[in-house]
């Protein structure tokens, strides 16, 4: 199977050329590279497996966002039904994003070991009952507990990003990941529109408000179930088939969890991105939780109008997050990885600045304007982050994606706890302080350095061996593992990632031990 | 180019901070209306079941003719301070158009000289809390000109409690359990079937 097995005996630094079939014999609807990942992104196609995976993936993620933030636009009704105080509401918001800190970490490992398809399907179908549980809630503690449980489903983010990385080539991964995640995140906006509308319809049908909101929760629950079934029946883990089947046939080597975890945790870049993502994605989640209520209370808007404005924030993801991925890929073409890092810093800092302004203004029009500018900055930064993550590690991509995703939720929980669950801060003060915190937290991106590509301020290593992509990616494997040929996929990835050098790819010096790639 | 743009932004921001502060202030109103309501101090009423009868009249100790400006009277259900605690969406603000103390309307009537009374069934969307009743008199320009309330100036006497409906129903609970069971069972079914197929293909 096209060099994917680890079994051929080969020299340490060569790609197993005799076993690799050229791209042209691979029978896929899209052009593919040596790992059978698509090199082209055809948005409106549903071709199996690449584009179908894309659509299944983003729609399931979208569904979990709808479920997790379904309560937010209905808080003005729920707070009266359950007699909630401001700290109850704030704590529920923290709870809704905290559950997935844990589940995103676990999901990373699950994807590495069992495949993204099972991970995704299990999660959304097991979280459907938690959504239906809203009909039982009668006080603050029940409300917080249910929102906590529903929040676990946000781990579909990890399966989504992981699945995209197995299906699409690194040259377009920024755009693809950004689009999939961005469209998924739109769920946080769509729910602000959907739930008030459902609520109004159910009320018109005769239900009293305190019952109508409970009935409205059934719809996100059904979405969960339907998407789970679709993912199981229509999806596959890898371009060549399902992980379980490929592993049983001996085609994909199984890796050890402890090793995968070790290489994720000991890479300092992982931790910088965990922190950063907490203040791009994290603030997006926080806003999804507080913004509808903010507009309802501060500007005295009706529930559905506040919902529409709040929805605009989340819906900006349609273009904003893919835009961040696109600018990341674009900057990489000219400036390589350095371009990607600068792009991220600029977008995220701009987002922080606009958030600061959002909290300061008193007029509705200005508030909406700054909210939209803030949304573009923060969401594009999310897209830009995941344009860089696939390059941190090849072996531990799943866990690193999981940890970063968890960092996003951690940042959101922390921010809501400090700035929005406290009766002593008004919400507008909380927004301003959050904006300042974003700008400060984004500074560490300047410390991310790749020996082969450099960093924001420093050039790549001049050493011929240490400055090569192969050296960076293969250093994650021990000599025995290399003997078994387990590092083949990393080698292939290193070759495909040479584009991160930027404009002058052709003149990259080849390390002396390498056999030429095209014999 | 940047300096004028910066100026413009600062000016726009500044102009929006100047909050609109016109309107009637509660502290400017006199309590010229006497309002009484049937609930006694500490009584607990149930939303959707119980009723409140409110009566109001002009306090004759004030100069006669003061009430000639009153065109309509609006009677409202208001939160007592304990129900406003930690709930900034129910905050008392002196500027009446921003005040959130009394969001629930009981009745609006044109002002008449004789004793006015109204019996109100407590609606099912009234939240649980401690309440009192307040009536506002409006002039022809629809501005508040006077008020009256069942409690004292500190809002500490003659407060009553309302218990809201839960909003839960047995039919909802059952539907919820059924759909949850469906989700779990179909997931388990798929998983089991796929494991069987994988075993079968491995044995080939």
Contacts between the chains, C-beta under 8 A, distances in Angstrom:
chain1	res1	chain2	res2	distance
A	76	B	89	7.4
A	79	B	87	7.6
A	79	B	89	7.5
A	79	B	127	7.9
A	80	B	125	7.3
A	80	B	127	3.6
A	80	B	164	7.4
A	81	B	127	6.9
A	81	B	164	6.8
A	81	B	166	7.8
A	81	B	167	5.2
A	83	B	127	6.2
A	83	B	128	4.8
A	83	B	129	7.2
A	83	B	164	7.4
A	85	B	85	7.5
A	85	B	86	3.8
A	85	B	87	5.9
A	86	B	86	5.1
A	86	B	87	6.3
A	86	B	88	6.0
A	87	B	86	6.4
A	118	B	191	7.8
A	121	B	187	7.0
A	121	B	190	7.6
A	122	B	187	6.7
A	125	B	183	5.0
A	125	B	184	7.2
A	125	B	186	7.2
A	125	B	187	4.2
A	126	B	183	7.5
A	126	B	184	7.0
A	126	B	187	6.9
A	128	B	179	7.2
A	128	B	180	6.6
A	128	B	183	4.1
A	129	B	179	7.8
A	129	B	180	3.3
A	129	B	183	6.1
A	129	B	184	6.7
A	132	B	175	7.9
A	132	B	176	4.0
A	132	B	177	7.7
A	132	B	179	5.4
A	132	B	180	5.0
A	133	B	176	6.8
A	133	B	180	7.8
A	135	B	168	6.7
A	135	B	169	8.0
A	135	B	172	4.3
A	135	B	173	5.9
A	135	B	175	7.6
A	135	B	176	4.6
A	136	B	168	7.0
A	136	B	173	6.2
A	136	B	176	7.0
A	138	B	166	5.4
A	138	B	168	6.3
A	208	B	48	7.9
A	208	B	124	4.5
A	208	B	125	6.3
A	208	B	165	7.1
A	208	B	167	7.1
A	209	B	124	7.7
A	209	B	125	4.5
A	209	B	167	7.8
A	210	B	124	6.9
A	210	B	125	6.4
A	210	B	164	6.9
A	210	B	165	5.8
A	210	B	166	7.2
A	210	B	167	2.9
A	211	B	167	4.6
A	211	B	168	7.6
A	211	B	169	6.3
A	211	B	172	7.4
A	213	B	167	7.5
A	214	B	167	6.1
A	214	B	168	7.1
A	214	B	172	5.9
A	215	B	172	6.8
A	218	B	175	7.2
A	218	B	176	7.7
A	218	B	179	7.2
A	221	B	179	6.2
A	222	B	179	7.2
A	224	B	183	7.2
A	225	B	179	7.2
A	225	B	182	6.9
A	225	B	183	4.8
A	225	B	186	7.5
A	228	B	183	7.2
A	228	B	186	8.0
A	228	B	187	6.6
A	229	B	186	6.7
A	229	B	190	7.7
A	232	B	187	7.9
A	232	B	190	4.9
A	232	B	194	7.8
A	233	B	190	7.8
A	244	B	194	7.7
A	244	B	198	5.5
A	245	B	198	5.8
A	245	B	201	6.8
A	248	B	198	6.2
A	248	B	201	7.7
A	248	B	202	4.9
A	249	B	202	7.6
A	293	B	89	7.9
A	297	B	88	7.3
A	297	B	89	4.9
A	300	B	98	7.9
A	357	B	13	7.6
A	360	B	13	7.0
A	360	B	17	7.7
A	361	B	13	6.5
A	361	B	16	5.4
A	361	B	17	7.6
A	362	B	16	4.9
A	362	B	17	5.4
A	362	B	19	5.7
A	363	B	16	3.9
A	366	B	12	7.0
A	366	B	13	7.3
A	366	B	16	5.4
A	423	B	86	5.0
A	423	B	88	7.0
A	426	B	88	7.2
